[in-house]
Amino acid sequence: MNFIKFKEEVLISLFYSLLLVSLYGVVAFFFYRYYEYESKVEVESRVENYFLKVSLALKEGSPYPEPPYGYALIRTDRFSKEIGEFREGMRVLYREGYTEGLGYYRVGVGIPREVLEGRLKFLLNRLIFLGILFAIGSFLLGFTFSRAIFKRIRERERELEKSIYYLSHELKTPLSTLKLLYESVKGKLEEEDREDMGVVLRVLEKKVQLGLRALGDVKVIHQRVSLREIVEQTLFELRRLYSHKDLKLKTNLEDLKVYSSQEDLYVILYNLISNAFKYSPPKGEVRIVLEGRSLLIENETYQGKRPEGSGIGLKLVRRLAQRLGLRVKVREGRDRFLVKVLF
């Protein structure tokens, strides 16, 4: 149980970290593109300024200025001049002009590779490094945040479980009183009324037992149990209780024997099947089918309306099933609700 909760905390932290890292990646991408654009503008501006200075020197016959990156090539119809030293990997950007006396001329400025790429690589490495730190920090922050949230949720769950257990325990006395009252008067009742009251009392008893056995420290005794007998006994009682709904019941049960606690298994299946009857619309369909070692309980629901109040009961059923080594899976559709019990 603790491992599952820890895994949930880690998954939430990863999601939180992924969300923040994605945001960081978007910001870093646009910042990188902006810096790349600014770098290109700076290079183009320096090349353009140098070209204007050379043009002025050619017109006035003054000395040529020093190139901004250590190398320049000046070509006219009359001469060709190199300034500085051309190094391997340089890229030459040319500008062309015209002046009286010299005609057309061409000025090239050598741009070192480190100027074009070095600063961008340095920035990219910094952004990646900061991204890694940001990912680690956001994961730790998300983990701390999710642990705090889960801690509060678990505290609320424990409080709720204590309340449910206390309420279930307190209901035992009035339920026992009702049963005694029923035993004392059932001989005076009509057979139909007697059976109806008996079913109602058993439904109440199973709801109370669910809270007590799922949350209490109850000794579990395992034995070979007939799954079909439990389901048929449950259906026998629930058909009468929900006869006013005129439900369509479809069953396909084999006599599967399982090694489990008969009382706990009866409480689990009784609550699941009674929920299927309870939350089905009038003339709806309830299907109970055994597939291999899985029991499927499926019912129609009111279209577009989720059954209310089934969350706590289902949680208690799962808690009790986990104690028996069973798994309960739920799949909810638009107008159908499926519970799968895996033995």
RAGIPE-V223220 format. One record per pair of residues at least 4 apart in sequence whose ideal C-beta (glycine too) atoms are under 6 Angstrom apart, sorted by the first residue. I is the first residue (numbers start at 1). J is the second residue. If there is no record, write none. Layout:
BEGIN
I J
I J
END
This chain:
BEGIN
9 146
9 147
9 150
12 146
13 139
13 142
13 143
13 146
16 142
17 21
17 135
17 138
17 139
17 142
20 138
21 135
24 28
24 131
24 134
28 127
35 123
36 120
46 68
47 93
47 109
50 68
50 109
51 95
51 107
53 65
54 107
55 97
57 62
57 64
58 99
58 102
59 99
64 83
67 71
67 72
67 83
67 84
67 109
69 110
69 111
69 112
70 84
71 84
71 86
71 110
72 83
72 109
73 82
73 108
74 81
74 107
75 80
75 106
76 102
76 105
77 103
86 90
86 110
89 113
90 110
90 112
91 111
92 108
92 110
93 109
94 106
94 108
95 107
96 106
97 105
98 104
111 115
111 116
113 117
114 118
117 121
130 134
134 138
138 142
142 146
161 215
164 211
165 211
165 215
168 208
168 211
168 212
171 175
171 208
175 204
175 208
179 201
182 186
182 197
186 194
189 193
189 194
199 237
199 240
199 241
202 237
206 267
206 270
209 213
209 267
210 214
210 267
210 271
210 316
211 215
212 216
213 218
213 264
213 267
213 320
214 316
214 319
214 320
220 261
221 261
222 259
222 260
222 261
224 257
224 259
225 258
225 260
225 262
225 265
227 256
227 258
228 232
228 253
228 255
230 266
230 269
231 253
234 269
234 270
234 273
235 239
238 242
238 274
238 277
242 277
245 282
246 283
247 280
247 284
247 286
248 285
249 286
250 287
251 288
252 289
253 290
254 290
258 343
260 265
260 324
261 265
261 324
264 320
264 324
266 270
268 317
268 320
268 321
269 273
270 274
271 313
271 317
272 297
272 339
273 297
274 278
275 279
275 310
276 286
276 297
276 299
279 301
279 307
280 284
280 286
280 299
280 300
281 302
284 300
285 300
286 299
287 298
288 297
289 296
290 295
293 343
294 340
294 342
295 341
296 340
297 339
298 338
299 337
300 336
301 335
301 337
303 335
310 314
318 328
321 326
321 328
327 342
328 341
329 340
330 339
331 338
332 337
END
